[in-house]
Amino acid sequence: MSTGDGLPADPGDPDDRPPQPSGLLDLLGVAAVLVDAEGRIVLWSPQAEDLYGYTAAEALGQYAAPLLVNEEHWDLVIKKFAEVMENGASWGGVFPIRRKDGSSRLVELRNMRLLDDRGDFYALGLATDSSTLREVERDVALSTRLISQSPIGLAILDTDLRYVAVNPALERMHGIPEEDHLGRHYREIMTAAKFEVPEAAMRRVLETGVPMVDQSTIVGRTPADPGHQHAWSISLYRLDDPQGRVLGVADLVVDVTDRYQAAMEAAEARQRLALIADGSARIGTTLEVDQTARELAEVTVPELADVVTVDVLDSVLDEHRPASRDGPAVFRALAVKAAYPTEAVQAADPPGQIASFDADRLATQCVRTGRPILISHAGDADLARIARDDHAATLLARAGVHSYMLAPLTARGHILGFLGLSRARNPLPFDEDDLALAAELASRAAVCIDNARSHQSVRNAAVTLQRSLLPDHPPRLPGLQIASRYRPAQATYEIGGDWYDVLPLEGDKTALVVGDVMGSGIDAAATMGRLRTATSAFADLDLEPAQVLQHLDKITSGLEHYIATCVYATYDPHRGECHIATAGHLPPALVRSGRPPELLDLPTGTPLGVGGVPFVTTSFPLAPGDQLVLYTDGLVETRHHAIDERLETLRRLLDAPDHTLEETCDRLLRELRRPDDPDDVALLIARTQPFPAGS
């Protein structure tokens, strides 16, 4: 007898419970009847009473045949009894017997001769209900077939987790025959650390009796298939005998590798789609070639690769350098990104460096063929073709680079460069799906790089045009000291139409002009050039500032889609007077010696090009040392601050009487401008100087 935990019970423990079937014979209820040589019943088991209906008192001493068999079968029974007693041959089969209540029942019967110590013979009859036996046989056959033929692995382990039985499916899964399982502990067979989890689960199931169904999936390799990973779903059930004693645990193992791989592939597909979506959002946020390349590298590391390089053909960025179809290819490195510190970064060219790759290098082949390249398992020979030179190949080998791929940067039918991706710490090799993903990201980034390159080219042309139209460093002028600055917009490749001018006039006078053509690009710069030329022509006519603006307004009205703001001032050093008029421009600042700076309260006027509104000239005296500050809106306007607040900041920054004009210009730009400001700036400061009378 065993306790609930499978340990032997104390034989002295009282147990008043009725006996419970604990074996197959008890479940079958096998009846035993012993008959002497004359055919009388001499022994009668309790199971016989259950089967035949007679008590022992009723059966003992009676002839067996008349008591237990219908009359029509007496001759057969007596004949078989005589054969058993005469030669000791056993007899058995399905036979109808008669119960005490007169009913008949088919039983499975076995008869055999017994010999006692006195030399007397007896006949022992063993019988069980035929239908019960058939049911048990069916159950056993079904269980045996299911266990032996099922694709589900099944193991029976005792309470110490030692193997008691293993079916053929589990033998195949483990790659270990049944005889090598039996008697060994679970962890002696399943030695990997990950199998600590199901071992602990088995102990919980033994303790609680609560089954664990398909709640643990283990991924690993076995001796049966060491070259591939498999996934198994494990279910555990406690085994109890009919008395509730714990016998062990059943371990059901289902190979779910296909399902696991499908789930992994679906997850990888979702990750790829997420990476493409992330790349669409993060790549190309600016019109800067270098920034776009950095964004591409940041998107792909570490999600796709351990190390990424982005290189473009130098001829793409330098139009004066022709592309070569033969021989080495010349690249300019734009970005390098690594998931962790590694010597592989040292093998790559730093951003901005120009490097030549021989014709046999993979980078050169990629941009010459326009096809992506996949090296799933990179050996020394492959690393030599990946790296620019032998030293770089050595660094890649030391870094542990084992897989590599290249994707061309192709936009609008032109190959711009390549995206290089390496894996070293990540043990998985690149595959075709990874290559397709890299090609997709490279294609999207290439369009952004091409857009940035085109805008850079247009901007360079516009900046060149604009700078050619702006005046050189102003000459020495009677009674004036001049300082000026022009800063293009930093946040975009489009330039604006801001300008300034200093024009010497007759009678030692000087005209000071600052204007801003609304819009951007080459057209705005060209319009600015036309207005600057017209301003110079009208200034030579010695017109009042309001009249000059009136003529400029007419010219601007004839320029389609453009308007401009402008401030025009003249200074007469003989009279110490300034005459000024504005056309929709921000107020100039006046810094008088010994006084706080102020913003001039002038009639604002309408922008040039609106037409029909007269302009007004305002005059005021300027003493030696006074400063007049003219500027465009890019100096003070921002999206995050009110214009009054910014103008007050300008006025405060001008309160620095000890600064030179050059220092004042630099200070204003440093304090008021941000690197990403979207507008350009023109700044002009004039300081009056003593002018000898009669000069």
ChimeraX attribute file (.defattr): number of C-alpha atoms within 10 A of each C-alpha:
attribute: neighborCount
match mode: 1-to-1
recipient: residues
	/A:1	12
	/A:2	16
	/A:3	13
	/A:4	16
	/A:5	16
	/A:6	17
	/A:7	13
	/A:8	10
	/A:9	12
	/A:10	10
	/A:11	9
	/A:12	6
	/A:13	7
	/A:14	7
	/A:15	8
	/A:16	6
	/A:17	6
	/A:18	6
	/A:19	8
	/A:20	11
	/A:21	14
	/A:22	14
	/A:23	10
	/A:24	10
	/A:25	11
	/A:26	12
	/A:27	14
	/A:28	18
	/A:29	19
	/A:30	22
	/A:31	22
	/A:32	20
	/A:33	22
	/A:34	22
	/A:35	24
	/A:36	20
	/A:37	15
	/A:38	14
	/A:39	18
	/A:40	19
	/A:41	23
	/A:42	17
	/A:43	16
	/A:44	20
	/A:45	15
	/A:46	15
	/A:47	18
	/A:48	22
	/A:49	19
	/A:50	14
	/A:51	22
	/A:52	22
	/A:53	17
	/A:54	19
	/A:55	15
	/A:56	16
	/A:57	9
	/A:58	13
	/A:59	22
	/A:60	18
	/A:61	15
	/A:62	16
	/A:63	16
	/A:64	22
	/A:65	21
	/A:66	13
	/A:67	19
	/A:68	21
	/A:69	17
	/A:70	17
	/A:71	12
	/A:72	8
	/A:73	14
	/A:74	15
	/A:75	11
	/A:76	11
	/A:77	18
	/A:78	14
	/A:79	10
	/A:80	17
	/A:81	24
	/A:82	16
	/A:83	15
	/A:84	21
	/A:85	20
	/A:86	12
	/A:87	9
	/A:88	18
	/A:89	13
	/A:90	17
	/A:91	15
	/A:92	14
	/A:93	13
	/A:94	15
	/A:95	17
	/A:96	18
	/A:97	21
	/A:98	20
	/A:99	19
	/A:100	16
	/A:101	9
	/A:102	12
	/A:103	11
	/A:104	16
	/A:105	16
	/A:106	16
	/A:107	20
	/A:108	19
	/A:109	20
	/A:110	17
	/A:111	23
	/A:112	18
	/A:113	23
	/A:114	17
	/A:115	11
	/A:116	8
	/A:117	6
	/A:118	6
	/A:119	8
	/A:120	10
	/A:121	19
	/A:122	23
	/A:123	25
	/A:124	20
	/A:125	19
	/A:126	18
	/A:127	26
	/A:128	22
	/A:129	18
	/A:130	19
	/A:131	13
	/A:132	15
	/A:133	17
	/A:134	12
	/A:135	12
	/A:136	15
	/A:137	12
	/A:138	12
	/A:139	12
	/A:140	12
	/A:141	12
	/A:142	12
	/A:143	12
	/A:144	13
	/A:145	11
	/A:146	13
	/A:147	18
	/A:148	17
	/A:149	13
	/A:150	14
	/A:151	17
	/A:152	18
	/A:153	24
	/A:154	24
	/A:155	25
	/A:156	22
	/A:157	25
	/A:158	20
	/A:159	20
	/A:160	15
	/A:161	19
	/A:162	21
	/A:163	24
	/A:164	19
	/A:165	16
	/A:166	23
	/A:167	21
	/A:168	20
	/A:169	21
	/A:170	24
	/A:171	19
	/A:172	17
	/A:173	21
	/A:174	19
	/A:175	14
	/A:176	16
	/A:177	14
	/A:178	18
	/A:179	13
	/A:180	12
	/A:181	20
	/A:182	17
	/A:183	15
	/A:184	16
	/A:185	16
	/A:186	21
	/A:187	15
	/A:188	10
	/A:189	15
	/A:190	15
	/A:191	10
	/A:192	12
	/A:193	8
	/A:194	12
	/A:195	17
	/A:196	14
	/A:197	12
	/A:198	22
	/A:199	14
	/A:200	11
	/A:201	19
	/A:202	27
	/A:203	17
	/A:204	16
	/A:205	19
	/A:206	26
	/A:207	14
	/A:208	10
	/A:209	17
	/A:210	12
	/A:211	18
	/A:212	18
	/A:213	12
	/A:214	14
	/A:215	12
	/A:216	14
	/A:217	17
	/A:218	17
	/A:219	15
	/A:220	13
	/A:221	16
	/A:222	17
	/A:223	11
	/A:224	13
	/A:225	13
	/A:226	11
	/A:227	9
	/A:228	9
	/A:229	12
	/A:230	19
	/A:231	19
	/A:232	21
	/A:233	19
	/A:234	22
	/A:235	21
	/A:236	26
	/A:237	19
	/A:238	25
	/A:239	20
	/A:240	17
	/A:241	14
	/A:242	12
	/A:243	14
	/A:244	15
	/A:245	17
	/A:246	22
	/A:247	20
	/A:248	26
	/A:249	27
	/A:250	24
	/A:251	21
	/A:252	19
	/A:253	23
	/A:254	20
	/A:255	21
	/A:256	17
	/A:257	15
	/A:258	11
	/A:259	12
	/A:260	17
	/A:261	14
	/A:262	12
	/A:263	12
	/A:264	12
	/A:265	12
	/A:266	12
	/A:267	12
	/A:268	14
	/A:269	14
	/A:270	12
	/A:271	14
	/A:272	19
	/A:273	13
	/A:274	12
	/A:275	18
	/A:276	19
	/A:277	12
	/A:278	14
	/A:279	22
	/A:280	16
	/A:281	11
	/A:282	16
	/A:283	23
	/A:284	24
	/A:285	12
	/A:286	18
	/A:287	21
	/A:288	20
	/A:289	23
	/A:290	18
	/A:291	18
	/A:292	25
	/A:293	27
	/A:294	20
	/A:295	19
	/A:296	26
	/A:297	28
	/A:298	20
	/A:299	22
	/A:300	24
	/A:301	18
	/A:302	17
	/A:303	12
	/A:304	21
	/A:305	26
	/A:306	21
	/A:307	27
	/A:308	30
	/A:309	25
	/A:310	30
	/A:311	28
	/A:312	26
	/A:313	25
	/A:314	23
	/A:315	17
	/A:316	19
	/A:317	18
	/A:318	11
	/A:319	10
	/A:320	9
	/A:321	12
	/A:322	10
	/A:323	14
	/A:324	12
	/A:325	10
	/A:326	10
	/A:327	12
	/A:328	15
	/A:329	22
	/A:330	21
	/A:331	26
	/A:332	22
	/A:333	24
	/A:334	22
	/A:335	25
	/A:336	22
	/A:337	24
	/A:338	21
	/A:339	15
	/A:340	12
	/A:341	11
	/A:342	18
	/A:343	18
	/A:344	26
	/A:345	20
	/A:346	15
	/A:347	20
	/A:348	25
	/A:349	21
	/A:350	16
	/A:351	17
	/A:352	13
	/A:353	12
	/A:354	16
	/A:355	18
	/A:356	16
	/A:357	20
	/A:358	17
	/A:359	16
	/A:360	13
	/A:361	19
	/A:362	24
	/A:363	28
	/A:364	26
	/A:365	19
	/A:366	20
	/A:367	23
	/A:368	17
	/A:369	10
	/A:370	19
	/A:371	15
	/A:372	22
	/A:373	19
	/A:374	20
	/A:375	19
	/A:376	17
	/A:377	14
	/A:378	21
	/A:379	13
	/A:380	14
	/A:381	9
	/A:382	17
	/A:383	25
	/A:384	21
	/A:385	19
	/A:386	24
	/A:387	21
	/A:388	20
	/A:389	16
	/A:390	13
	/A:391	13
	/A:392	21
	/A:393	23
	/A:394	18
	/A:395	20
	/A:396	26
	/A:397	20
	/A:398	13
	/A:399	19
	/A:400	19
	/A:401	25
	/A:402	24
	/A:403	24
	/A:404	26
	/A:405	27
	/A:406	28
	/A:407	28
	/A:408	31
	/A:409	31
	/A:410	23
	/A:411	18
	/A:412	10
	/A:413	7
	/A:414	14
	/A:415	20
	/A:416	24
	/A:417	28
	/A:418	28
	/A:419	28
	/A:420	26
	/A:421	26
	/A:422	27
	/A:423	25
	/A:424	21
	/A:425	16
	/A:426	16
	/A:427	11
	/A:428	12
	/A:429	17
	/A:430	22
	/A:431	15
	/A:432	12
	/A:433	12
	/A:434	17
	/A:435	22
	/A:436	14
	/A:437	19
	/A:438	24
	/A:439	23
	/A:440	17
	/A:441	24
	/A:442	27
	/A:443	20
	/A:444	19
	/A:445	27
	/A:446	30
	/A:447	17
	/A:448	22
	/A:449	27
	/A:450	24
	/A:451	18
	/A:452	22
	/A:453	19
	/A:454	16
	/A:455	19
	/A:456	19
	/A:457	16
	/A:458	17
	/A:459	21
	/A:460	16
	/A:461	15
	/A:462	24
	/A:463	20
	/A:464	13
	/A:465	15
	/A:466	24
	/A:467	15
	/A:468	11
	/A:469	19
	/A:470	17
	/A:471	15
	/A:472	11
	/A:473	12
	/A:474	14
	/A:475	11
	/A:476	10
	/A:477	17
	/A:478	21
	/A:479	21
	/A:480	22
	/A:481	17
	/A:482	20
	/A:483	18
	/A:484	23
	/A:485	17
	/A:486	18
	/A:487	17
	/A:488	23
	/A:489	21
	/A:490	16
	/A:491	17
	/A:492	18
	/A:493	25
	/A:494	24
	/A:495	28
	/A:496	29
	/A:497	27
	/A:498	33
	/A:499	30
	/A:500	27
	/A:501	23
	/A:502	24
	/A:503	18
	/A:504	21
	/A:505	18
	/A:506	11
	/A:507	11
	/A:508	14
	/A:509	21
	/A:510	22
	/A:511	23
	/A:512	21
	/A:513	23
	/A:514	24
	/A:515	30
	/A:516	28
	/A:517	25
	/A:518	17
	/A:519	20
	/A:520	19
	/A:521	19
	/A:522	22
	/A:523	16
	/A:524	24
	/A:525	26
	/A:526	17
	/A:527	20
	/A:528	25
	/A:529	21
	/A:530	16
	/A:531	20
	/A:532	21
	/A:533	13
	/A:534	15
	/A:535	20
	/A:536	18
	/A:537	12
	/A:538	17
	/A:539	22
	/A:540	13
	/A:541	11
	/A:542	16
	/A:543	12
	/A:544	20
	/A:545	23
	/A:546	23
	/A:547	18
	/A:548	21
	/A:549	28
	/A:550	21
	/A:551	14
	/A:552	23
	/A:553	26
	/A:554	15
	/A:555	16
	/A:556	23
	/A:557	16
	/A:558	11
	/A:559	12
	/A:560	8
	/A:561	10
	/A:562	17
	/A:563	21
	/A:564	27
	/A:565	25
	/A:566	27
	/A:567	27
	/A:568	26
	/A:569	23
	/A:570	25
	/A:571	27
	/A:572	21
	/A:573	26
	/A:574	17
	/A:575	13
	/A:576	17
	/A:577	16
	/A:578	20
	/A:579	18
	/A:580	24
	/A:581	26
	/A:582	30
	/A:583	28
	/A:584	18
	/A:585	26
	/A:586	20
	/A:587	20
	/A:588	19
	/A:589	21
	/A:590	23
	/A:591	22
	/A:592	19
	/A:593	13
	/A:594	10
	/A:595	11
	/A:596	14
	/A:597	23
	/A:598	19
	/A:599	17
	/A:600	12
	/A:601	10
	/A:602	17
	/A:603	17
	/A:604	17
	/A:605	20
	/A:606	21
	/A:607	22
	/A:608	28
	/A:609	22
	/A:610	15
	/A:611	15
	/A:612	10
	/A:613	13
	/A:614	13
	/A:615	21
	/A:616	19
	/A:617	18
	/A:618	17
	/A:619	14
	/A:620	10
	/A:621	12
	/A:622	22
	/A:623	16
	/A:624	16
	/A:625	18
	/A:626	20
	/A:627	25
	/A:628	23
	/A:629	20
	/A:630	26
	/A:631	29
	/A:632	27
	/A:633	19
	/A:634	22
	/A:635	23
	/A:636	23
	/A:637	20
	/A:638	17
	/A:639	8
	/A:640	6
	/A:641	10
	/A:642	11
	/A:643	14
	/A:644	11
	/A:645	11
	/A:646	16
	/A:647	19
	/A:648	15
	/A:649	15
	/A:650	20
	/A:651	16
	/A:652	13
	/A:653	15
	/A:654	22
	/A:655	17
	/A:656	13
	/A:657	18
	/A:658	8
	/A:659	12
	/A:660	12
	/A:661	19
	/A:662	13
	/A:663	12
	/A:664	19
	/A:665	19
	/A:666	13
	/A:667	15
	/A:668	17
	/A:669	17
	/A:670	11
	/A:671	12
	/A:672	17
	/A:673	21
	/A:674	14
	/A:675	9
	/A:676	10
	/A:677	19
	/A:678	19
	/A:679	25
	/A:680	24
	/A:681	25
	/A:682	23
	/A:683	24
	/A:684	23
	/A:685	23
	/A:686	22
	/A:687	22
	/A:688	20
	/A:689	19
	/A:690	14
	/A:691	15
	/A:692	10
	/A:693	8
	/A:694	5
	/A:695	8
